[in-house]
Amino acid sequence: MTDWSAWAGLRRKPLGVLGAVLLVGMIALALLADRVAPYDFDEADIFTRLKPSSQAHWLGTDNLGRDLLSRVIHGARVSMAVGFGGVALGLLGAAGVGLVSGYFGGRLDMAVQRVVDAFMCFPLLLVALTIMALLGPGLANVILTLGLVLGVRDSRVIRSAVLSVKENLYVEAARGLGAAHREVIARHILPNIFAPIIILATVNLGAVILIEAALSFLGFGVPPPYPSWGGMLSGAGLVHMLRAPWLALWPGLALSLAVFGANMLGDALRDVLDPRLRGGR
């Protein structure tokens, strides 16, 4: 069982706490975007196009006269939805594949791992681009694609944790007492691999947000007019970068803060939850 006293060690990780605060702030913006944003994300005014920061538009306006602050706030909704949705779907698939492969072993394990090896021969972004080209752009397709590619990749980590846990004496004792495979997995193996699952979730969150931004930048993410940080960096952000640098500055800053927060929280949780890094018993 996870040593819950280790969570107290997170308070000794200032960057981890900062990352948690940033993520909580991003989640709050995503949930309250309709109330917090001063304008609608698609409300255009051609007479105020490409205006710098002002009292009416704190972060300026884009090439169509839309309020950039409102679009950045609504962009948090896309990034958080893709981030948490992709991570949850990926971990669900990784846990299923890793548990079955690591627990039963034998020919099943060998066949599954050869498929994983073949999948991991290709860069993650290239695989995601290929799948998105087949499925087409859209929020649900992005979440499904990232969940698929992360699930296959992370199944190797889950499998390694399962291989370590299933050799413990209490697992052998449960088998000797006649416990079914389903009961052994649910009661003895799955609870003992929660720590690596939590670490994978926080570490992958930043990667998923960044990959979604890359897909949107290349035109395979969330289609316009709904804003995403990656999509805001392309198009008008590239064309008008010299004339209106704020078009790329603020979405890029928001993306950097989200990825930084997720990575710092993931590193802190890894240090706290991994016994090898905190001098476990």
Secondary structure, DSSP 8 states (H G I E B T S, - for coil): ---GGGGGGGGG-HHHHHHHHHHHHHHHHHHTHHHH-SS-TT---GGGTT--S-SS-TT-B-TT--BHHHHHHHHHHHHHHHHHHHHHHHHHHHHHHHHHHHHH-HHHHHHHHHHHHHHHTS-HHHHHHHHHHHH-S-HHHHHHHHHHHHHHHHHHHHHHHHHHHTTSHHHHHHHHTT--HHHHIIIIIGGGGHHHHHHHHHHHHHHHHHHHHHHHHTT-SS-TTS--HHHHHSTHHHHTTTT-THHHHHHHHHHHHHHHHHHHHHHHHHHHH-HHHHT--
